[in-house]
Structure formats: C-alpha cells, structure tokens
Amino acid sequence: QSALTQPASVSGSPGQSITISCTGTTSDVGAYNYVSWYQQHPDKAPKLLIYDVTNRPSGVSNRFSGSKSGNTASLTISGLQAEDEADYYCSSYRDSSTYVFGTGTKVTVL
Amino acid sequence: QVQLVESGGGMVQPGRSLRLSCAASGFTFTNYAMHWVRQAPGKGLEWVAVISYDGLSQNDADSVKGRFTISRDNSKNTLYLQINSPTTEDTAVYYCARDHSGGGNDLWGRGTVVTVSS
C-alpha cells in the first residue's frame, strides 16, 4: 500500500499563498471525494483542516482551502502566517475500505 | 469535555503482545467509526485500522494484517488495538481518531508510545 505523494517541503513568506499537492491513483484520490488534510505541529496530534476535498470543519481558518483534479488533490494556504509553519498530510479513502496518508510536507515560513 | 485518551503503550519485546486502549468521552461513542493511526519516530502518519460504529466491520493496513486486531466495547466507550508479534518496525506513537463520516478524522487523542525492543 503505497503512500500518496507530497512534496517534502514548501516555503513562503508571510502574507503569500502556497499550495501543497497530493498525488494518488485511480484507486484512491481519483476515485473518491474523501480527501482530507491535516496540520501537525511538533510533538502534537494532527488537526483536521479539510475533509471531503473542499470542506472546512468549524473553527478552521478560511485561509485553508482544498481542491482536486484527477488523481491530484491540493491544499492552498493563503495569507501565510508564522503559526502555519508545521507538517501537513493529506489522506484519502482507498479501494477495499482502507485509507492512506500522504508522505507529508514541511511548510516553512521565511 | 470531548476527548480521546490512549493508554497501554510502553516497551515490549519483539514477538510479545500488547493491547492499547482509547477511552472516549464527551460524545456519543456509538455514533462513530474509529481509527488507529501511527507515526514512527521522525516519520509520517500511517493509517493502521478502522472499525465501524457497531464493531461489526473492521479493516486494516497490509503492514499489520494478521498481527493487529482492532475492536471496541461500546458499553465502556473504549476502542482497543491488540498488537501481536510486534517487530521493531512497529515502534511508533499510536493515535486513536474519530471518523468524520468517512471523510477524515476530526478528533484525535494525544497518542501512546510503543517501543519494540529486546
């Protein structure tokens, strides 16, 4: 069960927008609208940012947005802030009622 | 308050067994499917297993198939992960997480550390 592919690192200056990609296959990202995104600060549990490709849970900033095209999902962070520096993971439902996470992306605020 | 609290982690020898628990509170446990997710030291998140709200359906990752068993006791609002025949590659922080209707995990515990070492 291969992990979804994410860039290892992405960086941006405060106020800029960045986008993190998450590439899967026709058995996961491309087949289902069950892509979610998580933010994880060091030594903390992950926090859900986006579910069902585009939806934000209550309390999550509207600076976070999600999208999908084909086998690739994306997370965009607008108006980058220092507190956004963290690791980000995508996840998708996959065939055979299983789930898979992405490889993770470290976001650095310059 | 709404929370998940894992317990049962620790050091275990390769080949021995360990059972993790996850106590849920502050919400209707029986309404939700539940997951276990793990994170090896310095590595990314890895999905481990899921169980339906009623405990009648389970699925797990190939990496743990046949060795790990997810279960739940709805009368005790508790989720379990039975770890059999662990190897050093099972060393990780183990998180329990609530399913958000199939689209993500909206509530996570703080995790419990499992170290497999002789």
Chai-1 contact restraints between the chains, C-beta under 6 A:
chainA,res_idxA,chainB,res_idxB,connection_type,confidence,min_distance_angstrom,max_distance_angstrom,comment,restraint_id
A,Q1,B,D62,contact,1.0,0.0,6.0,A-B,restraint_1
A,Y34,B,G102,contact,1.0,0.0,6.0,A-B,restraint_2
A,Y34,B,G103,contact,1.0,0.0,6.0,A-B,restraint_3
A,S36,B,G103,contact,1.0,0.0,6.0,A-B,restraint_4
A,S36,B,G104,contact,1.0,0.0,6.0,A-B,restraint_5
A,A45,B,W108,contact,1.0,0.0,6.0,A-B,restraint_6
A,A45,B,R110,contact,1.0,0.0,6.0,A-B,restraint_7
A,P46,B,W108,contact,1.0,0.0,6.0,A-B,restraint_8
A,L48,B,G104,contact,1.0,0.0,6.0,A-B,restraint_9
A,L48,B,D106,contact,1.0,0.0,6.0,A-B,restraint_10
A,Y51,B,H100,contact,1.0,0.0,6.0,A-B,restraint_11
A,Y51,B,G103,contact,1.0,0.0,6.0,A-B,restraint_12
A,Y51,B,G104,contact,1.0,0.0,6.0,A-B,restraint_13
A,D52,B,G103,contact,1.0,0.0,6.0,A-B,restraint_14
A,P57,B,D106,contact,1.0,0.0,6.0,A-B,restraint_15
A,Y89,B,L45,contact,1.0,0.0,6.0,A-B,restraint_16
A,S97,B,N59,contact,1.0,0.0,6.0,A-B,restraint_17
A,T98,B,N59,contact,1.0,0.0,6.0,A-B,restraint_18
A,Y99,B,W47,contact,1.0,0.0,6.0,A-B,restraint_19
A,F101,B,L45,contact,1.0,0.0,6.0,A-B,restraint_20
A,F101,B,W47,contact,1.0,0.0,6.0,A-B,restraint_21
A,T103,B,G44,contact,1.0,0.0,6.0,A-B,restraint_22
A,G104,B,G44,contact,1.0,0.0,6.0,A-B,restraint_23
